[in-house]
Amino acid sequence: MNTRKTVSTATALSALSILLSSPAWSTDQTRTNAGDNWADHVRRQAAESAGTPAPRTVPGAAPTMTAAQSVTTLGPQAALFGSLAPANTAARAVTLAPGLKYVNVASGDTVTFRSGAQEATWTFAEFIHGKSVDLGVLFPAMPNAQGVRVYIERSKLYTAG
């Protein structure tokens, strides 16, 4: 009986070591929505939660954008709802005027939000639906973003409907 447990344990450990060494299961090969690997993603999240949010540049941003437009400060929970995107990938643009209460988007949508001279392009995560978030959580430094609710609905594209 003891021999069977030892053989079973050895077999399980061998299989696990093979899986962990394969590229498909290796965490250093996994990329996040932000385009970095998981280790960089965790380090960046830790720095943001420590109260030192570093501005992130938009990967693939057009070179004609000004420095103020290409760097956007994100809130600490922003990564839960999606990621920054290049401005030329946006399907639509929303101007954040005073008095705007809400914006409807679908999961997977890429939207440019504009307020005065500032703009940020955001891709909402495909797996988020039936949720809402205050735009001030995503872009705390953007004027007129505080108090605007973004309602994220299920995308027909990702549900085959």
ROFISE-823656 format. One record per residue: residue in one letter; x, y, z of N, C-alpha, C in turn. Coordinates in steps of 0.1 Angstrom, whole numbers, plus 5000, padded with zeros to 4 digits. Atoms other than C-alpha are relative to their C-alpha. Layout:
ROFISE-823656
+---+------+------+------+------+------+------+------+------+------+
: r :   nx :   ny :   nz :  cax :  cay :  caz :   cx :   cy :   cz :
+---+------+------+------+------+------+------+------+------+------+
: A :    X :    Y :    Z :    X :    Y :    Z :    X :    Y :    Z :
...
+---+------+------+------+------+------+------+------+------+------+
//
This chain:
ROFISE-823656
+---+------+------+------+------+------+------+------+------+------+
: r :   nx :   ny :   nz :  cax :  cay :  caz :   cx :   cy :   cz :
+---+------+------+------+------+------+------+------+------+------+
: M : 5008 : 4988 : 5000 : 5000 : 5000 : 5000 : 5009 : 5013 : 5000 :
: N : 4991 : 4989 : 4999 : 5028 : 5024 : 5009 : 5008 : 5002 : 4987 :
: T : 4993 : 5000 : 5012 : 5046 : 5015 : 4977 : 4992 : 5007 : 4989 :
: R : 5009 : 4994 : 5010 : 5016 : 5025 : 4956 : 4999 : 5015 : 5002 :
: K : 5000 : 4985 : 4998 : 5014 : 5059 : 4972 : 5012 : 5007 : 4996 :
: T : 4988 : 4994 : 5004 : 5050 : 5065 : 4966 : 5001 : 5001 : 4985 :
: V : 5000 : 5000 : 5015 : 5047 : 5055 : 4929 : 4991 : 5010 : 4995 :
: S : 5010 : 4990 : 5005 : 5016 : 5076 : 4925 : 5005 : 5014 : 5002 :
: T : 4995 : 4987 : 4997 : 5032 : 5106 : 4941 : 5012 : 5004 : 4991 :
: A : 4989 : 4997 : 5009 : 5063 : 5103 : 4920 : 4995 : 5002 : 4986 :
: T : 5006 : 4998 : 5013 : 5042 : 5100 : 4888 : 4994 : 5014 : 4999 :
: A : 5006 : 4987 : 4999 : 5022 : 5130 : 4898 : 5010 : 5012 : 4999 :
: L : 4990 : 4990 : 5000 : 5053 : 5151 : 4905 : 5007 : 5001 : 4986 :
: S : 4994 : 5000 : 5013 : 5068 : 5140 : 4872 : 4992 : 5008 : 4990 :
: A : 5010 : 4993 : 5009 : 5037 : 5151 : 4853 : 5000 : 5015 : 5002 :
: L : 5001 : 4986 : 4997 : 5036 : 5184 : 4871 : 5013 : 5007 : 4995 :
: S : 4987 : 4993 : 5004 : 5073 : 5192 : 4864 : 5000 : 5001 : 4985 :
: I : 5001 : 4999 : 5014 : 5067 : 5185 : 4827 : 4991 : 5011 : 4996 :
: L : 5009 : 4989 : 5003 : 5037 : 5208 : 4826 : 5006 : 5013 : 5003 :
: L : 4994 : 4987 : 4996 : 5055 : 5236 : 4844 : 5011 : 5004 : 4992 :
: S : 4989 : 4996 : 5009 : 5084 : 5235 : 4821 : 4996 : 5002 : 4986 :
: S : 5005 : 4997 : 5014 : 5063 : 5236 : 4789 : 4997 : 5014 : 4998 :
: P : 5003 : 4985 : 5003 : 5060 : 5270 : 4772 : 4986 : 5004 : 5002 :
: A : 5014 : 4997 : 4999 : 5022 : 5267 : 4773 : 4996 : 5003 : 5014 :
: W : 5004 : 4998 : 4986 : 5022 : 5266 : 4811 : 5010 : 5010 : 5007 :
: S : 4990 : 4992 : 4994 : 5052 : 5289 : 4817 : 4994 : 5014 : 5002 :
: T : 5005 : 4987 : 4998 : 5042 : 5322 : 4833 : 5008 : 5011 : 4994 :
: D : 4992 : 4990 : 5007 : 5071 : 5341 : 4817 : 4996 : 5002 : 4986 :
: Q : 5005 : 4998 : 5014 : 5054 : 5336 : 4783 : 4987 : 5006 : 5000 :
: T : 5013 : 4995 : 5000 : 5021 : 5349 : 4794 : 5000 : 5015 : 5000 :
: R : 5001 : 4985 : 5001 : 5012 : 5385 : 4784 : 4987 : 5005 : 5005 :
: T : 5012 : 4994 : 4995 : 4987 : 5408 : 4800 : 4994 : 5009 : 4990 :
: N : 5006 : 4990 : 5009 : 4964 : 5433 : 4783 : 5009 : 5012 : 4998 :
: A : 4991 : 4988 : 5001 : 4990 : 5460 : 4790 : 5012 : 4997 : 4991 :
: G : 4989 : 5003 : 5009 : 5015 : 5441 : 4768 : 5013 : 4996 : 5008 :
: D : 4988 : 5004 : 4992 : 5039 : 5432 : 4797 : 4998 : 4986 : 5005 :
: N : 5002 : 5013 : 4994 : 5046 : 5399 : 4813 : 4994 : 5001 : 5014 :
: W : 5006 : 5000 : 4987 : 5030 : 5389 : 4846 : 5008 : 5006 : 5011 :
: A : 4991 : 4995 : 4990 : 5060 : 5397 : 4867 : 5000 : 5016 : 5000 :
: D : 5000 : 4985 : 5001 : 5062 : 5433 : 4854 : 4986 : 5005 : 5004 :
: H : 5013 : 4995 : 4997 : 5024 : 5436 : 4857 : 4998 : 5000 : 5015 :
: V : 5002 : 5000 : 4986 : 5025 : 5426 : 4894 : 5009 : 5011 : 5007 :
: R : 4992 : 4989 : 4995 : 5054 : 5450 : 4901 : 4993 : 5013 : 4998 :
: R : 5007 : 4988 : 5003 : 5035 : 5478 : 4884 : 4988 : 5002 : 5009 :
: Q : 5012 : 5000 : 4991 : 5003 : 5470 : 4904 : 5004 : 5003 : 5014 :
: A : 4995 : 4997 : 4987 : 5023 : 5470 : 4936 : 5004 : 5014 : 5002 :
: A : 4996 : 4986 : 4999 : 5038 : 5504 : 4929 : 4988 : 5009 : 5000 :
: E : 5012 : 4992 : 5000 : 5004 : 5518 : 4921 : 4992 : 4999 : 5013 :
: S : 5007 : 5002 : 4988 : 4988 : 5504 : 4952 : 5007 : 5006 : 5012 :
: A : 4992 : 4994 : 4990 : 5016 : 5518 : 4973 : 4998 : 5015 : 5000 :
: G : 5002 : 4985 : 5000 : 5004 : 5553 : 4964 : 5009 : 5007 : 4991 :
: T : 4991 : 4994 : 5010 : 5029 : 5560 : 4937 : 4996 : 4997 : 4986 :
: P : 5004 : 5004 : 5014 : 5009 : 5557 : 4905 : 5009 : 5007 : 4990 :
: A : 4991 : 4994 : 5010 : 5034 : 5561 : 4877 : 4992 : 5001 : 4987 :
: P : 5007 : 4999 : 5013 : 5020 : 5574 : 4844 : 5005 : 4990 : 4991 :
: R : 4996 : 5010 : 5010 : 5020 : 5548 : 4817 : 4998 : 5006 : 4986 :
: T : 5002 : 4996 : 5014 : 5026 : 5555 : 4781 : 4992 : 4990 : 4993 :
: V : 5009 : 5008 : 5008 : 5002 : 5541 : 4756 : 5009 : 4992 : 4990 :
: P : 4992 : 5008 : 5009 : 5019 : 5512 : 4737 : 4995 : 5002 : 4986 :
: G : 5004 : 4998 : 5014 : 5019 : 5519 : 4699 : 4993 : 5014 : 4998 :
: A : 5006 : 4987 : 5002 : 5008 : 5555 : 4704 : 5006 : 5007 : 4987 :
: A : 4995 : 4993 : 5012 : 5010 : 5576 : 4673 : 5010 : 5011 : 5003 :
: P : 4989 : 4991 : 4997 : 5042 : 5597 : 4672 : 4995 : 5015 : 4999 :
: T : 5004 : 4986 : 5001 : 5022 : 5629 : 4664 : 4993 : 5005 : 5012 :
: M : 5007 : 4996 : 4988 : 5005 : 5629 : 4698 : 5009 : 5008 : 5009 :
: T : 4992 : 4993 : 4991 : 5017 : 5654 : 4723 : 5003 : 4992 : 5012 :
: A : 4996 : 5007 : 4988 : 5033 : 5643 : 4755 : 4988 : 4999 : 5010 :
: A : 5011 : 5000 : 4991 : 5002 : 5653 : 4775 : 4989 : 4990 : 4996 :
: Q : 5010 : 5009 : 5005 : 4980 : 5632 : 4753 : 5004 : 4985 : 5001 :
: S : 4995 : 5014 : 5001 : 5002 : 5600 : 4752 : 5002 : 4995 : 5014 :
: V : 4998 : 5005 : 4987 : 5006 : 5597 : 4790 : 4988 : 5003 : 5008 :
: T : 5012 : 4999 : 4992 : 4976 : 5590 : 4812 : 5002 : 4993 : 5013 :
: T : 5000 : 5006 : 4987 : 4975 : 5584 : 4849 : 4988 : 4992 : 5003 :
: L : 5011 : 5009 : 4997 : 4954 : 5554 : 4858 : 4997 : 4998 : 5015 :
: G : 5003 : 5003 : 4986 : 4936 : 5546 : 4890 : 5005 : 4986 : 5003 :
: P : 4995 : 5013 : 4996 : 4947 : 5515 : 4910 : 4991 : 4988 : 4996 :
: Q : 5009 : 5011 : 5004 : 4917 : 5494 : 4900 : 4997 : 5000 : 4985 :
: A : 5003 : 4998 : 5014 : 4917 : 5504 : 4864 : 5003 : 4987 : 4992 :
: A : 4997 : 5012 : 5007 : 4933 : 5471 : 4852 : 4989 : 4989 : 5001 :
: L : 5011 : 5010 : 4999 : 4902 : 5452 : 4864 : 4990 : 5001 : 4989 :
: F : 5010 : 4997 : 5009 : 4882 : 5468 : 4837 : 5005 : 5000 : 4985 :
: G : 4995 : 4999 : 5013 : 4905 : 5468 : 4807 : 5014 : 5006 : 5000 :
: S : 4987 : 4994 : 5002 : 4936 : 5486 : 4794 : 5000 : 5011 : 4990 :
: L : 4998 : 4989 : 5009 : 4949 : 5516 : 4776 : 5002 : 4994 : 4986 :
: A : 4998 : 5005 : 5014 : 4949 : 5513 : 4738 : 5005 : 5012 : 4992 :
: P : 4996 : 4989 : 5009 : 4964 : 5533 : 4709 : 4987 : 5007 : 4995 :
: A : 5011 : 4991 : 5004 : 4941 : 5562 : 4698 : 4994 : 4996 : 4987 :
: N : 5005 : 5004 : 5013 : 4938 : 5549 : 4663 : 4991 : 4987 : 5000 :
: T : 5008 : 5013 : 4999 : 4920 : 5517 : 4675 : 4986 : 5003 : 5005 :
: A : 5013 : 4997 : 4994 : 4890 : 5535 : 4690 : 4988 : 4999 : 4989 :
: A : 5011 : 5001 : 5008 : 4856 : 5527 : 4675 : 4991 : 5013 : 5001 :
: R : 5007 : 4988 : 4998 : 4841 : 5559 : 4689 : 5006 : 5009 : 5010 :
: A : 4994 : 4990 : 4990 : 4849 : 5590 : 4710 : 4988 : 5006 : 5008 :
: V : 5010 : 4994 : 4991 : 4830 : 5604 : 4740 : 5007 : 5012 : 5006 :
: T : 4995 : 4988 : 4994 : 4835 : 5640 : 4750 : 4993 : 5001 : 5014 :
: L : 5004 : 4999 : 4986 : 4832 : 5644 : 4788 : 4996 : 5015 : 5003 :
: A : 5005 : 4987 : 4998 : 4810 : 5675 : 4791 : 4995 : 5001 : 5015 :
: P : 5006 : 4999 : 4987 : 4799 : 5689 : 4825 : 4985 : 4996 : 4999 :
: G : 5014 : 5005 : 5000 : 4766 : 5672 : 4834 : 4998 : 4986 : 4994 :
: L : 5001 : 5014 : 5006 : 4773 : 5639 : 4816 : 4999 : 4991 : 5012 :
: K : 5003 : 5009 : 4988 : 4759 : 5612 : 4839 : 5005 : 4986 : 4997 :
: Y : 4997 : 5014 : 5003 : 4766 : 5579 : 4821 : 5004 : 4998 : 4985 :
: V : 4996 : 5004 : 5014 : 4781 : 5562 : 4790 : 4998 : 4985 : 5000 :
: N : 5002 : 5014 : 5002 : 4770 : 5528 : 4777 : 5011 : 4995 : 4990 :
: V : 4990 : 5006 : 5009 : 4797 : 5505 : 4762 : 4997 : 4985 : 5001 :
: A : 5000 : 5015 : 5000 : 4800 : 5468 : 4753 : 5013 : 4995 : 5004 :
: S : 4987 : 5006 : 4997 : 4827 : 5445 : 4766 : 5007 : 4998 : 4987 :
: G : 4991 : 5000 : 5012 : 4856 : 5446 : 4742 : 5001 : 5012 : 4992 :
: D : 5000 : 4987 : 5007 : 4848 : 5481 : 4730 : 5012 : 5008 : 5003 :
: T : 4989 : 4990 : 4998 : 4876 : 5506 : 4725 : 4994 : 5014 : 4997 :
: V : 5006 : 4987 : 5000 : 4865 : 5541 : 4733 : 5011 : 5011 : 5004 :
: T : 4992 : 4988 : 4996 : 4884 : 5575 : 4734 : 4991 : 5009 : 5008 :
: F : 5006 : 4991 : 4991 : 4874 : 5597 : 4763 : 5007 : 5013 : 4999 :
: R : 4993 : 4987 : 5001 : 4881 : 5634 : 4758 : 4994 : 5010 : 5010 :
: S : 5004 : 4990 : 4991 : 4879 : 5662 : 4783 : 5010 : 5012 : 4999 :
: G : 4991 : 4989 : 5003 : 4894 : 5695 : 4773 : 5011 : 4996 : 4991 :
: A : 4989 : 5003 : 5008 : 4929 : 5690 : 4760 : 5005 : 4985 : 5003 :
: Q : 4996 : 5014 : 4997 : 4932 : 5655 : 4776 : 4991 : 4990 : 4993 :
: E : 5007 : 5011 : 5006 : 4922 : 5623 : 4760 : 5007 : 4987 : 5004 :
: A : 4995 : 5013 : 4997 : 4926 : 5586 : 4768 : 4991 : 4990 : 4992 :
: T : 5007 : 5010 : 5007 : 4917 : 5556 : 4747 : 5001 : 4987 : 5008 :
: W : 5001 : 5012 : 4990 : 4905 : 5525 : 4767 : 4993 : 4989 : 4993 :
: T : 5006 : 5012 : 5004 : 4897 : 5490 : 4757 : 4994 : 4992 : 5012 :
: F : 5007 : 5007 : 4989 : 4871 : 5474 : 4780 : 5002 : 4985 : 4999 :
: A : 4997 : 5014 : 5000 : 4879 : 5438 : 4790 : 4988 : 4992 : 4994 :
: E : 5011 : 5008 : 5006 : 4859 : 5411 : 4771 : 4992 : 4992 : 5010 :
: F : 5007 : 5008 : 4990 : 4850 : 5392 : 4802 : 4991 : 5008 : 5010 :
: I : 5008 : 4992 : 4991 : 4834 : 5421 : 4820 : 4986 : 5003 : 4993 :
: H : 5013 : 4996 : 5005 : 4796 : 5425 : 4815 : 4990 : 5001 : 5012 :
: G : 5010 : 4998 : 4989 : 4767 : 5436 : 4836 : 5006 : 5008 : 5012 :
: K : 4994 : 4992 : 4990 : 4790 : 5459 : 4856 : 5000 : 5014 : 4996 :
: S : 4998 : 4986 : 5003 : 4795 : 5496 : 4859 : 5012 : 5005 : 5009 :
: V : 4988 : 4994 : 4993 : 4825 : 5517 : 4870 : 4999 : 5015 : 4998 :
: D : 4998 : 4985 : 5001 : 4830 : 5554 : 4877 : 5012 : 5003 : 4992 :
: L : 4989 : 4996 : 5009 : 4851 : 5569 : 4850 : 5012 : 5006 : 5007 :
: G : 4989 : 4995 : 4991 : 4871 : 5586 : 4878 : 5008 : 4989 : 5006 :
: V : 4991 : 5011 : 4995 : 4883 : 5552 : 4889 : 5010 : 4996 : 4989 :
: L : 4990 : 5003 : 5011 : 4899 : 5546 : 4855 : 5009 : 5012 : 4998 :
: F : 4991 : 4988 : 5003 : 4912 : 5582 : 4849 : 4998 : 5010 : 5011 :
: P : 5002 : 4991 : 4989 : 4914 : 5600 : 4883 : 5004 : 5015 : 4997 :
: A : 4995 : 4987 : 5003 : 4933 : 5630 : 4868 : 4992 : 5007 : 4989 :
: M : 5006 : 4994 : 5011 : 4910 : 5636 : 4839 : 4988 : 5009 : 5004 :
: P : 5011 : 4991 : 4996 : 4886 : 5666 : 4843 : 4987 : 4994 : 4995 :
: N : 5013 : 5004 : 5003 : 4849 : 5658 : 4842 : 4998 : 4985 : 5000 :
: A : 5002 : 5014 : 4999 : 4855 : 5621 : 4847 : 4993 : 4995 : 5012 :
: Q : 5007 : 5004 : 4987 : 4844 : 5619 : 4883 : 4985 : 5001 : 4999 :
: G : 5015 : 5000 : 4999 : 4808 : 5610 : 4887 : 4993 : 4995 : 4987 :
: V : 5005 : 5006 : 5012 : 4804 : 5596 : 4851 : 5000 : 4985 : 5001 :
: R : 5001 : 5014 : 5000 : 4792 : 5560 : 4852 : 5002 : 4994 : 4987 :
: V : 4999 : 5007 : 5012 : 4803 : 5536 : 4825 : 4993 : 4987 : 5002 :
: Y : 5008 : 5013 : 4999 : 4778 : 5507 : 4821 : 5005 : 4991 : 4989 :
: I : 4994 : 5010 : 5009 : 4795 : 5477 : 4805 : 4990 : 4988 : 4998 :
: E : 5009 : 5010 : 5004 : 4771 : 5454 : 4787 : 5007 : 4989 : 4993 :
: R : 4995 : 5011 : 5007 : 4777 : 5420 : 4772 : 5001 : 5003 : 4985 :
: S : 4998 : 4998 : 5014 : 4791 : 5422 : 4737 : 4994 : 4989 : 4992 :
: K : 5005 : 5010 : 5009 : 4772 : 5404 : 4710 : 5011 : 4993 : 4992 :
: L : 4989 : 5006 : 5007 : 4805 : 5398 : 4693 : 5006 : 4988 : 5007 :
: Y : 4993 : 5010 : 4992 : 4819 : 5378 : 4722 : 4990 : 4989 : 5005 :
: T : 5009 : 5011 : 4995 : 4787 : 5358 : 4730 : 4993 : 4993 : 4988 :
: A : 5006 : 5006 : 5012 : 4779 : 5347 : 4694 : 4986 : 5003 : 4999 :
: G : 5014 : 4997 : 5001 : 4746 : 5365 : 4696 : 4998 : 5012 : 4992 :
+---+------+------+------+------+------+------+------+------+------+
//
